[in-house]
Amino acid sequence: MSDQARVANRLEIGNGDSLSALEAAVLDEEVIAESTPNEKAKLAETLKNVADARSSNELVRIKRSQLRTTAFAAWIAIIGVVALAFVSISEQRKQSERLAVLQREANEDAQWREALKSVSFRDPASSQMGVLAMQEFFGSPQYSSQARSIAALLLPNVSNVYAFDEVLSTMGPPHTDRGNYHHLTGIAQMLGFDQRAKFHISGAASKKNTPFLMESLGAIKANPKDLDRDKEQQTRVAAWELDTVSRTLRSVWTDKDPQKRLSPSGWQLSGAVLENASFDGLDFTETDFSFGILFNSSFKRTHFDGATLKDTYLRKVALDDADFSGVKVYSGSKWEDSNWWDAKCIPQPLLDYLLEADSHRVTEETKSKLVATCH
């Protein structure tokens, strides 16, 4: 058998398509030993071809690896560019939003400074312009508190009852919370003390000096030009606004949403007028009613525990089952047409005061019951 036949035979026995098998067949000692010079030259040529083939295969492998590496690098680059673009766009958006906020704040600052120029207590018309300007900032995160405070000071000087009601409605529920509650009570107090000053009321009020207490309201001009000379119209305006504030406070205390409902307990209501509504079941524990007025209203089952009633005027008030436990300050108070004898509790000192101040006859049994139920 010739040397090439032997090589072929070995390749057939081995892996015919394997360069390593071919190389091993060519380098077989027996084949080399039996080969002629001419055949050895051919075997050497075969080894050269194997080496070339192997180099070619390695080159292909390297090229493929390079291509994969290049492709991977390209994808990484593309992802990097996309990510960079996304970050850039996001940063640009944030910067635009910041600039927009700064611009809005700058505009609002300018508007606020301009609005402050309209604030004046010179007369009702000027006060109305100022309070309407402040109303525009009630929803401002930056100026809401200041705007409401200024409006609360201006409102008692506004004679246009419709403008008064509009502004007060935007200050009341659902825009009232524990933090700005004092604006409403402050308006109620100022209106009450304004009437006390106008009618020269010293101590508790009475029927003679409270023409502003009205069970029904009407015949009020929206913006009377002759208000300075029309005393009756002034009284009607005061009555309207006192009633509006009273109803607004009641709506805060009786809000259907427990989260928004506020309690009058422990609050300062000196000089305020609560009238023409039902305040049944509310908690006025430790509330200060000094120089205030409770008029034509129902306070059934209401808690007045420890309340201050110095020079307080109660007229046409239903007090069924009202609790006056712990009331110690009541000097000068007046109780007219109010059924205090139907209350749940009246401490002995207060009961003695009422028995002397009011001619209503009370049985001994009722007296004992009023005192005994106090806690």
Secondary structure as GFF3:
##gff-version 3
##sequence-region A 1 375
A	DSSP	alpha_helix	3	13	.	.	.	ID=ss1
A	DSSP	alpha_helix	19	26	.	.	.	ID=ss2
A	DSSP	alpha_helix	29	34	.	.	.	ID=ss3
A	DSSP	alpha_helix	37	116	.	.	.	ID=ss4
A	DSSP	alpha_helix	124	135	.	.	.	ID=ss5
A	DSSP	alpha_helix	144	154	.	.	.	ID=ss6
A	DSSP	three_ten_helix	155	157	.	.	.	ID=ss7
A	DSSP	alpha_helix	161	171	.	.	.	ID=ss8
A	DSSP	alpha_helix	181	198	.	.	.	ID=ss9
A	DSSP	alpha_helix	231	253	.	.	.	ID=ss10
A	DSSP	beta_strand	273	275	.	.	.	ID=ss11
A	DSSP	beta_strand	293	298	.	.	.	ID=ss12
A	DSSP	beta_strand	313	318	.	.	.	ID=ss13
A	DSSP	beta_strand	334	336	.	.	.	ID=ss14
A	DSSP	three_ten_helix	340	342	.	.	.	ID=ss15
A	DSSP	alpha_helix	348	357	.	.	.	ID=ss16
A	DSSP	alpha_helix	364	372	.	.	.	ID=ss17
###
